[in-house]
Amino acid sequence: MAENLSIVQQIKALDEQRSKLLETAKAEALAKANEAVEDLNAMGFKYALTDLTMKPKAKAATVKREPSGAPCGYCGFATIPPHDKRSHRTQKKKRPFTDAELKELGLVKA
């Protein structure tokens, strides 16, 4: 009968046989893995078997915060463009910006 089938048909038949074998092997391996995870959970460990081929959930878009234009909590004055306490995060000891630092950052006192 194989002689009557074309090469394309033979390849399709082999692909079907291969996929059936893979599914059977996957099911057997998954059953063993689930049994092992259940044993670990019974011993008090917390394990879960996951399928990494599933797409992860989309992360929430990050919100870019903009200064409100109110006076800075450290400097006590407003600048153009506005800045706030987050601008001081690189300072070890938080203090108002000097005139040189304001110029370097491109800020002008309002």
Secondary structure, DSSP 8 states (H G I E B T S, - for coil): -TTTS-HHHHHHHHHHHHHHHHHHHHHHHHHHHHHHHHHHHHTT-------TTS--------------SS--TTTSS-EES---GGGGTT-SS-----HHHHHHHT-EE-
